[in-house]
């Protein structure tokens, strides 16, 4: 059985971190947009 190469040990966690960061950014933007929408509705 061959062991994963050194590149895999960096590549796979790196891609996971990029995905987490991208998801966090999109989620934070969606949450800010929702809060702004609710604030506008309360002002009316």
C-alpha positions, 0 to 999 in steps of 0.5 A: 500500500502506498502512503499519501505523498507530501503534497497531499498532506498540504493540498487537502487541508489547504483546500478544506481551509479555503472552503471554510473561509469561502463559506464563512465569508458568504455566510457572514454576508448573508447574515449582514444582509438579513439583519439590514433587511430586518432593520429596514422593515422595523424603520417603516 
